[in-house]
Amino acid sequence: MEISKRSLGLDTATQEKPRKTSGHRSDMIVWIDRLAVLPFLAIELKTPTTPINDPVFFGDALAKGRYWKSKYFALWNMKDFELYETPPASRTPTPADVVKKSSRPLALTRVDDWLKTSFKKDLHEQAVEIMDAAVNHNISGLSNHRAIDPDIFVTRLTEDIGQLRTIFYRDLKKASATDRKLRKKLREIATEQGFEGFVDDIDYAIAGQIGYRYIGQILFYFALRRKIPALRELKIGTQDVLPAALKPFFDDVRRYDYEALFKPEAIEALVPIAHQGQAIIRRLIAQLAVYDWASLTDDVLGSIFEHLIPRGQQILLGQFYTPRPVADLLVASTIDGARPFVLDPGCGSGTFLMSAYSYLAYAANLSHKELLSIIWGFDVSPFAAELAVINLYRQDMAEYENFPRINVSNFFSRNQNDTIDFPAPQQASSMKKVPVPIPVFDCIVGNPPYLRSQNQDDLDPSYRRRLFQSAVAAGFDAGAKTDLFAFFIYHSTKLMKQGSRLGFVTPASWLTSDYAIPLQRALLDTIRIQSVIASNAEAFFPQVDINAVLLIAEKGPSNAPDQPIKFVTLKKPISVLTEGKGEYWERVSSLAEEIDSDKSEENDRYRIKLVDPAIERAALNADRTKPRNWSKFLRAPLSYYSIFDDVA
Ligand SMILES: C[S@@+](CC[C@H](N)C(=O)[O-])C[C@H]1O[C@@H](n2cnc3c(N)ncnc32)[C@H](O)[C@@H]1O
């Protein structure tokens, strides 16, 4: 009753069933939120005959605080109390760490004394004193800033994210069980983002994306306040309703930038934040406010962001990523020039963007700001875009004007010379944004989504239409069962300079499938295939059960002289082939150059088979109903060709 009367931001106090280890007495718990299992204070209650300084009493109380994971624990023998903060398991507190002791001992001597009216009143007052002491300490802790221990910090965040996801998952599942439209929408999202058919549970992936998005936004807000003091302190009252109460704060940031992170997205509206979810987010904000953000070094913050979502989790969230050595080889094989514009049209969490960043910082010696202005990424998934922004941002957080060119958008709606508002490079503090035209790119890299043919029908029909229209607009006649990644190639050609290169991880199906006849033709005429790289030693895209190859192609004029196509089969993992002394990027570049060979050759590291595109073109033209079988060039040992001359 006191709790609700005094509006302490607390929920209720309950007697919980005794734990097996705690004897008969039940546990008295004061809750931030009982339903969400968010305890605030655990009280170890003993009889007046137990001295307050009894070490067993202290040990029992500490064990209770740890068991319930309450922020505070207290010893109370109906005469005196002592209040403590529950420390992490790595630290053992002593009575000297006491936060508050009772101001005046009560005169009870036996348990039954509490039945006497005067003692009843005294006990009531003392209970209030314990609670007030904890609440006051919690509030004054806000100004008494604590340093961040990254491990504890990430663990706490991970717990919060886990709890939030569970709540969103439960609600999404419940709602979608009876709401056909919602079910359809969820499937469409999964198909559009390319994880339909690749994750076990779509609801779980989407619930996780929503949970991570909120937590990432809140964390990023605190991080940005270190650099942008004009941002207000993020405060959410107990009566405020989320997510509406967050909006004014996030809108404020968007005046600077970080649109990709803070713009409200349809995915968040799929499920309201239940009561428990509200409590978790509120508690998280209160906890984050306790930390001393100003003294947090950039590298610590960077490492927090890096570890926030373990790679393994990303898969469950429908985010598939390319292993870094694979992205690095593609980047080193395709990026050229002193200040090239680079795009990943479905950038996910930014693997290729970070690879391009690192490569260009090394090879072209560009500054963080220069790099951020030439490395572009699009993604339909707001969650993915959020990760990409954070990942690029954290490459150099000391740099204030730090605005990654990441945009939440459907690649097929993006055309050259469309403009996107980004902050003016010199005027970040004036909050002025300027429309930046999408450039023509010198290089397009990535691992675009693939679509299994059984999932093709789940694509929203208008999206399907748009895909085919975009292919036509780029001058290609896409076949009926065209895989999604091929549309990415077609549309990319519209955003590429003459002489620019494309480097994609793709399924190997286009090397042999009927749907790929127009693609094979395009790769011989318009965007000319340079190399196809396969591996006998590793899967290029291990998270999905699909045979993947690397495609490197160049957009040349139609009258450009033919160059032989290189079919490369690696016999060792890329990480092994790039081992050695010296700079990492030197080693990756030298592998890229080595396999860009002008003769067929085979050794214990790789096999390269050169093929004449003129022969392939003529054969495709001779029979327009059959694809060429290009996978055989990746399989047969070179000795095979010397015996049979050619295997056409
Ligand atoms: C296989 S993931 C690749 C992620 C990243 N490139 C990597 O390799 O680590 C494909 C990404 O493409 C995005 N995507 C799918 N369709 C898209 C579209 N039409 N426009 C932009 N992004 C899209 C998905 O959301 C997903 O993040």
Ligand as a Chemical Component Dictionary entry (heavy atoms), coordinates in Angstrom:
data_LIG
# 
_chem_comp.id                   LIG 
_chem_comp.type                 NON-POLYMER 
_chem_comp.pdbx_formal_charge   0 
_chem_comp.three_letter_code    LIG 
# 
loop_
_chem_comp_atom.comp_id 
_chem_comp_atom.atom_id 
_chem_comp_atom.alt_atom_id 
_chem_comp_atom.type_symbol 
_chem_comp_atom.charge 
_chem_comp_atom.model_Cartn_x 
_chem_comp_atom.model_Cartn_y 
_chem_comp_atom.model_Cartn_z 
_chem_comp_atom.pdbx_ordinal 
LIG C1  C1  C 0  22.444 -11.924 -47.092 1  
LIG S1  S1  S 1  22.209 -10.382 -46.294 2  
LIG C2  C2  C 0  23.776 -9.690  -46.602 3  
LIG C3  C3  C 0  24.286 -8.800  -45.540 4  
LIG C4  C4  C 0  25.663 -8.194  -45.803 5  
LIG N1  N1  N 0  25.834 -7.695  -47.141 6  
LIG C5  C5  C 0  26.741 -9.199  -45.504 7  
LIG O1  O1  O 0  27.170 -9.905  -46.380 8  
LIG O2  O2  O -1 27.153 -9.312  -44.337 9  
LIG C6  C6  C 0  21.141 -9.567  -47.414 10 
LIG C7  C7  C 0  20.647 -8.227  -46.929 11 
LIG O3  O3  O 0  19.917 -7.627  -47.996 12 
LIG C8  C8  C 0  18.809 -6.911  -47.445 13 
LIG N2  N2  N 0  17.809 -6.717  -48.508 14 
LIG C9  C9  C 0  16.958 -7.619  -49.009 15 
LIG N3  N3  N 0  16.198 -7.077  -49.982 16 
LIG C10 C10 C 0  16.582 -5.778  -50.104 17 
LIG C11 C11 C 0  16.177 -4.703  -50.926 18 
LIG N4  N4  N 0  15.240 -4.849  -51.848 19 
LIG N5  N5  N 0  16.789 -3.512  -50.786 20 
LIG C12 C12 C 0  17.761 -3.360  -49.857 21 
LIG N6  N6  N 0  18.172 -4.349  -49.039 22 
LIG C13 C13 C 0  17.609 -5.542  -49.160 23 
LIG C14 C14 C 0  18.370 -7.787  -46.301 24 
LIG O4  O4  O 0  17.619 -7.047  -45.342 25 
LIG C15 C15 C 0  19.707 -8.293  -45.756 26 
LIG O5  O5  O 0  20.179 -7.463  -44.730 27 
# 
loop_
_chem_comp_bond.comp_id 
_chem_comp_bond.atom_id_1 
_chem_comp_bond.atom_id_2 
_chem_comp_bond.value_order 
_chem_comp_bond.pdbx_ordinal 
LIG C1  S1  SING 1  
LIG S1  C2  SING 2  
LIG S1  C6  SING 3  
LIG C2  C3  SING 4  
LIG C3  C4  SING 5  
LIG C4  N1  SING 6  
LIG C4  C5  SING 7  
LIG C5  O1  DOUB 8  
LIG C5  O2  SING 9  
LIG C6  C7  SING 10 
LIG C7  O3  SING 11 
LIG C7  C15 SING 12 
LIG O3  C8  SING 13 
LIG C8  N2  SING 14 
LIG C8  C14 SING 15 
LIG N2  C9  SING 16 
LIG N2  C13 SING 17 
LIG C9  N3  DOUB 18 
LIG N3  C10 SING 19 
LIG C10 C11 SING 20 
LIG C10 C13 DOUB 21 
LIG C11 N4  SING 22 
LIG C11 N5  DOUB 23 
LIG N5  C12 SING 24 
LIG C12 N6  DOUB 25 
LIG N6  C13 SING 26 
LIG C14 O4  SING 27 
LIG C14 C15 SING 28 
LIG C15 O5  SING 29 
# 
